[in-house]
Amino acid sequence: MKSTSNKVSIIEKIGYSLGDLAANLIFQTLMTFLAFFYTDVYKIPPATASAIIFTGGMIGAFFNPFMGIIADRTSTRWGKFRPWILWTAVPFGIMAMLAFRTPDFGSGGKIAYAMITYVLLVIVYSANNLPYASLSGVLTGDMSERNSISSYRFVAVMIAQFMVQGLLLPLVLILGDGDKTKGFENTMTIFAIIGVVFFIITFLTTKERIIPNPEQKSSVKEDLGDLFKNKPWIAMLVLTIFIFITLSLKGGMYVFYFENFLSEEHLSLFLENIGFNSFIIGLNSMLTNMGMHGFIWPDDIPTSGFSLFNAGGIIMMVIGIAFSKSLADKFGKRDVFGTSLFLSAMCLLLFYFYGPQSISLVFLTQLVHGFFYGISTPILWAMIADVADYSEWKNNRRATAIIFSAMIFGLKAGLSIGGALVAGILAIYGYDEQLIVQSPETINGIKLSLSVFPTITFCVSVACLFFYEIDKKKEIQIQEELMFRRAKNS
């Protein structure tokens, strides 16, 4: 196993992180707004939208193991994983734009178009994001450096999440002049262009340092056999599925929570009392006095409140990320991850007990939830990279992409199940987008979907860690023994 210095420069960490920013402009939009886009913008019935999201997403999920096998066997002068980031950059951008177009077809044509574009998007996403994620496992063999890379990476993720969850709906209204159909098209075009540029920067600024020995030969059967004997890998696979079910379910339901449950009158009063409306007026006045175009914030109260709600949570997640590396270095990734995830789950549970007038408590709980979940976010992918090291340590051969492919499978499966649950629960509880006021049964379904249900799925993820044996002591042992082997082999 050949390797060079385990140190990674700040420029390379930033360059690598931009790839996640690019991918998450699309991923966060799918996770948060796809069900809303299909039902309320493209006017596809909720049950049909649920079937599209689940079926299309699972097709993409099952493509991941094949992509892992291909990536592990890719050999170019640029490495195994970097070339895929370059090759898929433009196709990814094109499919992101097409998936949020709304051609004027009949009912059957709309369903076919949505299904085809979504399937192609998640397949291209796999071909791009699996090699990107696998790259984190070969940038360095130093687990502390790996924690640092993950922290950089997830600051970029939070920036993308802030842009999507905090600013996407305002951008949709601004860029569409109030027309959500045109607004989604224009916004996704901008996101796609940014994404292509950032993927190319990631390709140009990174370097693969951990390279399998040329004499290492393993069959697909051996790689798969190593996986299913790897208990930490199995634990991380199940954990990843449930985490992304949670994120997709609660993330996709928030917009319905603001549109249909929270009191618009009390939300408007809250925004006024905290000075948010005055801030927007002042910002707009400052920009126009400087001769610039004024900043237009949507007048729609639920949209305004929803965007601020997400923005506040993301800011607190960034603060949580700042604590992540030091805590993981001191106590080990597994224990810090499990503790922070459990505390964030308890925050979600509180949402069920709030009434439509409890605006201050809703926002405060989101801030605390964001902080605890932010601590956990960088650690997840660093743990998966550690699982690749664990496999190499146990089996004396490395297959990075096939290990990451299972986790991307878990991500896609969780995203698909969670996204389908959003539309499916809405259908089960009788959601009707034509109604101004939803039924009490529908409102209860919305509340359950961002409180009780995601609390359960997060707690299942925490339980999986009892089967993940790579604690702090094991991390150090694996790192030291692998460094000795690699030095000896090189």
C-alpha positions in Angstrom: 0.0 0.0 0.0 1.7 3.2 -1.2 1.2 6.5 0.5 2.9 9.8 0.7 2.6 12.5 3.4 -0.6 12.3 5.4 -0.9 16.1 5.7 -3.5 17.8 3.5 -3.2 21.5 2.7 -5.9 24.0 3.5 -6.3 24.7 -0.2 -6.9 21.0 -0.9 -9.4 20.8 2.0 -11.3 23.8 0.6 -11.1 22.4 -3.0 -12.4 19.1 -1.8 -15.2 20.7 0.2 -16.5 22.6 -2.9 -17.5 19.3 -4.4 -19.9 18.7 -1.5 -21.2 22.2 -1.8 -21.9 21.6 -5.5 -23.6 18.2 -4.9 -25.7 19.5 -1.9 -27.2 22.3 -3.9 -29.0 19.5 -5.7 -29.2 16.9 -3.0 -30.7 19.3 -0.4 -33.2 20.5 -2.9 -34.3 16.9 -3.6 -34.5 16.1 0.1 -36.4 19.3 1.1 -38.5 20.3 -1.9 -39.0 17.4 -4.3 -42.3 16.3 -2.8 -43.5 19.9 -2.6 -42.3 20.5 -6.2 -44.2 17.5 -7.6 -47.4 18.1 -5.7 -47.7 21.8 -5.5 -45.8 23.0 -8.6 -46.1 20.3 -11.2 -49.5 19.2 -9.8 -48.8 15.4 -9.6 -51.1 13.7 -7.0 -49.3 13.0 -3.7 -49.6 9.2 -3.9 -48.2 9.2 -7.4 -45.4 11.6 -6.4 -44.6 9.2 -3.5 -44.3 6.3 -5.9 -42.0 8.2 -8.3 -39.7 9.3 -5.5 -39.5 5.9 -4.0 -39.1 3.9 -7.2 -36.7 6.3 -8.9 -34.6 6.7 -5.8 -34.3 2.9 -5.2 -33.2 2.4 -8.8 -30.4 4.9 -8.1 -29.6 3.3 -4.8 -29.1 -0.2 -6.4 -26.9 1.4 -9.0 -24.4 2.3 -6.3 -22.7 -1.1 -5.7 -22.1 -1.4 -9.4 -20.6 2.0 -9.4 -18.4 1.0 -6.4 -17.1 -2.0 -8.3 -16.3 0.2 -11.4 -14.6 2.9 -9.4 -12.4 0.5 -7.4 -11.2 -0.9 -10.8 -10.7 2.5 -12.5 -7.1 3.2 -13.3 -6.0 6.5 -14.8 -3.1 8.9 -14.5 -5.5 11.0 -12.3 -6.3 8.2 -9.9 -9.4 6.1 -9.3 -11.9 8.6 -8.1 -11.0 12.1 -9.2 -11.7 11.4 -12.9 -15.3 10.5 -12.2 -15.9 13.9 -10.6 -14.7 15.5 -13.8 -16.5 13.2 -16.2 -19.9 13.6 -14.5 -19.8 17.3 -13.7 -21.7 18.5 -16.8 -24.2 15.6 -17.0 -25.1 16.2 -13.4 -25.8 19.9 -14.0 -27.9 19.1 -17.1 -30.0 16.5 -15.3 -30.5 18.8 -12.3 -32.0 21.4 -14.6 -34.2 19.0 -16.4 -35.6 17.4 -13.2 -37.1 20.7 -12.2 -38.6 21.6 -15.5 -42.4 21.5 -15.9 -43.2 20.7 -19.5 -46.9 21.0 -20.3 -47.8 17.3 -20.8 -51.0 15.5 -19.9 -51.3 13.6 -16.6 -49.5 10.5 -17.9 -46.8 12.5 -19.7 -46.1 14.4 -16.5 -45.6 11.2 -14.5 -43.4 9.7 -17.2 -41.3 12.9 -17.5 -40.9 13.1 -13.7 -39.9 9.5 -13.4 -37.4 9.5 -16.3 -35.6 12.7 -15.2 -35.5 11.7 -11.6 -34.0 8.3 -12.3 -31.4 9.7 -14.6 -30.5 12.4 -12.0 -30.0 9.9 -9.2 -27.9 7.6 -11.4 -25.6 10.5 -12.5 -25.5 11.6 -8.8 -24.3 8.1 -7.9 -21.6 8.2 -10.6 -20.4 11.5 -9.3 -20.9 11.4 -5.5 -19.7 7.8 -4.8 -16.2 8.5 -6.2 -16.3 11.9 -4.5 -17.1 10.3 -1.1 -14.5 7.6 -1.7 -11.9 10.2 -2.4 -12.0 11.2 1.3 -10.8 7.8 2.2 -7.6 8.1 0.1 -6.7 11.8 0.6 -4.9 10.8 3.8 -4.5 7.9 6.2 -4.3 10.2 9.3 -7.6 9.9 11.2 -7.2 13.3 12.8 -6.6 14.9 9.4 -9.6 13.0 8.2 -11.7 14.6 10.9 -10.4 18.0 9.8 -11.3 17.3 6.2 -14.8 16.2 7.2 -15.2 19.5 9.2 -14.2 21.6 6.2 -16.4 19.5 4.0 -19.5 19.9 6.2 -19.1 23.6 6.5 -19.5 23.6 2.7 -22.5 21.3 3.1 -24.0 23.8 5.6 -23.5 26.6 3.2 -25.4 24.7 0.5 -28.0 23.7 3.0 -28.4 27.4 4.0 -28.8 28.4 0.4 -31.4 25.7 -0.2 -33.4 25.6 3.0 -33.0 29.3 3.9 -33.0 31.0 0.5 -34.5 28.7 -2.1 -38.1 29.6 -1.7 -37.3 33.3 -1.7 -35.1 32.8 -4.7 -37.9 30.9 -6.5 -40.3 33.7 -5.9 -37.8 36.4 -6.8 -36.4 34.7 -10.0 -39.9 33.7 -11.1 -41.5 37.0 -10.4 -44.0 35.2 -8.1 -44.3 32.2 -10.5 -43.0 29.1 -8.7 -42.8 27.2 -11.9 -40.5 29.6 -13.6 -38.7 30.3 -10.3 -37.7 26.7 -9.8 -36.4 26.5 -13.4 -34.3 29.6 -13.1 -33.0 28.8 -9.6 -31.9 25.2 -10.5 -30.2 26.6 -13.6 -28.0 28.8 -11.4 -27.4 25.9 -9.0 -26.3 23.7 -11.9 -23.8 26.2 -13.3 -22.3 26.7 -9.8 -22.1 23.0 -9.3 -20.2 22.3 -12.6 -17.6 24.9 -11.8 -17.1 23.6 -8.3 -16.7 20.0 -9.3 -14.0 21.0 -11.7 -12.2 22.9 -8.9 -12.4 19.8 -6.7 -10.8 17.7 -9.5 -8.0 20.2 -10.0 -7.1 20.7 -6.3 -7.1 17.2 -4.8 -4.7 14.3 -4.8 -5.1 10.6 -4.1 -2.4 9.6 -1.7 -3.4 6.1 -0.5 -2.9 3.9 -3.5 -3.4 0.1 -3.4 -0.3 -2.0 -4.3 -0.2 -2.9 -8.0 0.1 -6.5 -7.1 -3.2 -6.3 -5.0 -5.7 -8.4 -6.9 -9.2 -9.2 -5.6 -12.3 -10.4 -7.3 -15.7 -8.9 -7.0 -16.7 -11.9 -5.0 -13.8 -11.4 -2.5 -14.7 -7.7 -2.2 -18.3 -8.5 -1.4 -17.3 -11.2 1.0 -15.1 -8.8 2.9 -18.1 -6.5 3.2 -20.5 -8.9 4.7 -17.9 -10.1 7.3 -17.3 -6.4 8.3 -19.6 -5.7 11.3 -18.9 -2.0 11.5 -19.8 -1.7 7.8 -23.1 -3.4 8.3 -23.8 -1.1 11.3 -23.0 2.0 9.3 -25.1 0.8 6.4 -28.3 0.4 8.5 -27.4 3.6 10.4 -27.0 5.6 7.2 -30.4 4.4 5.9 -32.2 5.6 9.0 -30.4 8.9 9.2 -31.4 9.8 5.7 -34.9 8.6 6.1 -35.0 11.0 9.0 -33.5 14.0 7.2 -35.7 13.5 4.1 -38.9 13.0 6.1 -38.6 15.9 8.5 -36.9 18.2 5.9 -39.6 17.5 3.3 -42.4 18.1 5.9 -41.3 21.4 7.3 -42.7 23.4 4.4 -46.1 21.9 5.0 -45.8 22.5 8.7 -45.3 26.3 8.1 -47.9 26.4 5.3 -50.6 24.5 7.2 -50.1 24.4 10.9 -48.3 27.4 12.4 -50.4 30.5 13.0 -49.7 33.0 10.3 -50.8 35.8 12.6 -48.4 34.7 15.4 -45.6 34.0 13.0 -45.9 37.5 11.5 -45.9 39.0 15.0 -42.8 37.0 15.9 -40.9 38.2 12.8 -41.8 41.7 13.7 -40.9 41.4 17.4 -37.4 39.9 16.7 -36.6 42.8 14.3 -36.4 40.6 11.2 -38.8 42.7 9.2 -36.9 45.8 10.2 -33.6 44.1 9.2 -35.0 43.3 5.7 -36.2 46.9 5.3 -32.9 48.3 6.4 -30.9 45.9 4.2 -33.1 46.9 1.2 -32.7 50.6 2.0 -28.9 50.3 2.3 -28.5 48.5 -1.0 -30.7 50.9 -2.9 -28.8 53.9 -1.4 -25.6 52.3 -2.7 -27.2 52.3 -6.2 -27.7 48.5 -6.2 -30.9 46.6 -6.8 -32.9 46.2 -3.6 -33.0 42.8 -1.8 -36.5 41.5 -2.3 -37.8 39.2 0.5 -41.1 37.4 -0.1 -44.1 38.9 1.5 -45.6 35.5 2.1 -45.4 35.0 5.9 -45.0 31.1 5.9 -42.3 31.3 3.3 -40.5 34.0 5.2 -40.8 32.2 8.5 -39.8 28.8 7.0 -36.7 30.3 5.4 -35.6 32.0 8.6 -36.3 28.8 10.6 -34.0 26.8 8.3 -31.3 29.5 8.2 -31.2 29.7 12.0 -30.9 25.9 12.3 -28.1 25.8 9.7 -26.1 28.6 11.4 -26.3 26.5 14.6 -25.2 23.4 12.7 -22.1 25.3 11.6 -21.3 26.2 15.2 -21.8 22.5 16.1 -19.4 21.5 13.4 -16.8 23.8 14.9 -16.8 21.6 18.0 -16.9 18.3 16.1 -13.2 17.7 15.4 -11.9 18.5 18.9 -14.6 16.3 20.5 -14.0 13.4 18.1 -10.2 13.6 18.6 -10.7 13.5 22.4 -13.5 11.0 22.9 -13.6 9.1 19.6 -16.0 9.4 16.7 -18.4 6.7 17.7 -19.3 8.1 21.2 -19.5 11.7 20.1 -21.6 10.8 17.1 -24.1 8.7 19.2 -24.5 11.3 21.9 -25.0 14.3 19.7 -27.5 12.4 17.5 -29.5 11.2 20.5 -29.7 14.8 21.8 -30.8 16.2 18.5 -33.5 13.5 18.3 -34.9 14.6 21.7 -35.2 18.1 20.3 -37.3 16.8 17.4 -39.7 15.1 19.7 -40.6 18.4 21.3 -42.2 19.7 18.1 -45.2 17.4 18.6 -46.2 19.2 21.8 -46.1 22.7 20.5 -49.3 24.5 19.4 -49.7 26.7 16.3 -49.0 29.8 18.5 -45.8 28.5 20.0 -43.6 30.2 17.5 -40.7 31.2 19.8 -40.4 27.6 21.1 -40.4 26.2 17.6 -37.5 28.5 16.6 -35.6 27.9 19.8 -35.9 24.1 19.5 -34.7 24.3 15.9 -31.6 26.2 17.0 -30.7 23.6 19.8 -31.5 20.7 17.4 -29.2 22.3 14.8 -26.3 22.6 17.2 -26.4 19.0 18.3 -27.0 17.6 14.9 -24.1 19.8 13.5 -21.7 18.0 15.9 -22.6 14.7 14.3 -22.6 15.6 10.6 -18.8 15.6 9.8 -18.3 12.4 11.9 -20.6 10.2 9.8 -18.4 10.2 6.7 -15.2 10.1 8.6 -16.5 7.0 10.3 -17.2 5.4 6.9 -13.6 6.2 5.8 -12.5 4.5 9.0 -14.5 1.4 8.0 -12.5 1.3 4.8 -9.3 1.3 6.9 -10.8 -1.4 9.2 -11.4 -3.6 6.2 -7.9 -3.1 4.9 -6.5 -3.8 8.4 -8.5 -7.0 8.7 -8.2 -8.3 5.2 -4.8 -6.9 3.9 -6.5 -5.4 0.8 -8.3 -2.2 0.2 -11.6 -1.6 -1.6 -12.6 1.9 -0.8 -15.3 2.6 -3.3 -17.3 -0.6 -2.6 -17.4 0.3 1.0 -18.6 3.8 0.3 -21.0 2.5 -2.3 -23.0 0.8 0.4 -23.2 4.0 2.4 -24.3 6.0 -0.7 -26.8 3.2 -1.2 -28.0 3.8 2.3 -28.2 7.5 1.6 -30.2 7.0 -1.6 -32.4 4.4 0.0 -33.0 6.6 3.0 -33.7 9.6 0.8 -36.1 7.6 -1.4 -37.9 6.1 1.6 -38.1 9.4 3.5 -39.2 11.4 0.4 -41.8 8.8 -0.5 -43.0 8.9 3.2 -43.6 12.6 2.9 -45.9 12.3 -0.1 -47.3 9.0 1.2 -48.1 10.3 4.7 -49.8 13.4 3.1 -51.9 11.1 1.0 -52.8 8.8 3.9 -53.8 11.7 6.1 -55.9 13.3 3.4 -53.8 16.2 2.3 -55.5 18.3 -0.4 -53.4 21.1 -2.0 -56.6 22.8 -3.1 -57.8 23.4 0.5 -56.9 26.6 2.3 -57.3 24.9 5.7 -56.4 21.2 6.0 -58.3 18.8 8.2 -57.2 18.1 11.8 -56.2 14.6 10.7 -53.9 16.0 8.1 -52.4 18.5 10.5 -51.7 15.6 13.0 -50.0 13.6 10.2 -47.8 16.6 9.4 -46.8 17.1 13.1 -46.0 13.4 13.6 -43.8 13.4 10.5 -41.4 16.1 11.9 -41.4 15.0 15.5 -42.3 11.5 16.6 -41.5 9.6 13.4 -38.0 11.1 12.9 -37.3 10.7 16.7 -37.8 7.0 16.3 -35.6 6.7 13.2 -32.8 8.7 14.7 -32.9 6.5 17.8 -32.6 3.4 15.6 -29.5 5.0 14.1 -28.1 5.5 17.6 -28.8 1.8 18.5 -26.8 0.7 15.5 -23.6 2.1 17.1 -23.7 -0.8 19.7 -22.5 -3.0 16.8 -19.9 -0.5 15.6 -16.7 -1.6 17.4 -14.3 1.1 16.2 -14.0 3.2 19.4 -11.2 5.6 20.2 -8.7 2.9 21.2 -9.4 0.8 18.1 -9.0 4.0 15.9 -5.5 4.5 17.2 -4.5 0.8 16.8 -5.8 0.6 13.2 -4.1 3.9 12.2 -0.7 2.9 13.7 -0.7 -0.6 12.2 -1.7 0.6 8.8 0.9 3.3 8.7 3.6 0.7 9.5 2.3 -1.6 6.8 2.2 1.1 4.2 5.7 2.4 5.1 7.0 -1.1 4.8 5.3 -1.8 1.5 6.5 1.5 -0.1 
